[in-house]
């Protein structure tokens, strides 16, 4: 999950600053997983993934790198839920 955490905070630090610590990233990961679980419950897994992918494209078009990075984490969480439901 550390790689996902890096994606979640991409663009949030300036050159010369250190990236956020693990404790700063934890709330982002928790929020992403909560969103993924809610989307799965409300839409079903495959529709939730499709919806999140579409929403990510909208966010990217608005050029919000922080929001896009957070949605990458949500989509990764959905993918993890999909993998765990297959086994």
Steps between C-alpha positions, in 0.01 A plus 500: 500500500794737531506555123131592508572743780764665285246543223250648742727784597660561161540871441439596862858592581729752342861443393728502801227381736477144614198294392225469762560244771310175528276651767398775257413242233296266721181713496515512119524122479217453750280743307578328170411158639177634651402651165586176319292293741205740470520496120511120497200482731298758304590404142647152506866439437525515121276806469686670785832450319356636174348800678822577688703475177264747332512735795879487502504613136274797590731592788806479274334728244457762773875472562473424870801276561424456869141392438608275213762336720242433768268338245786280383511369857121442499526309173790297637291416806215387273743284304622347827139428599444336160809281543399399852146408391636267229694288751 
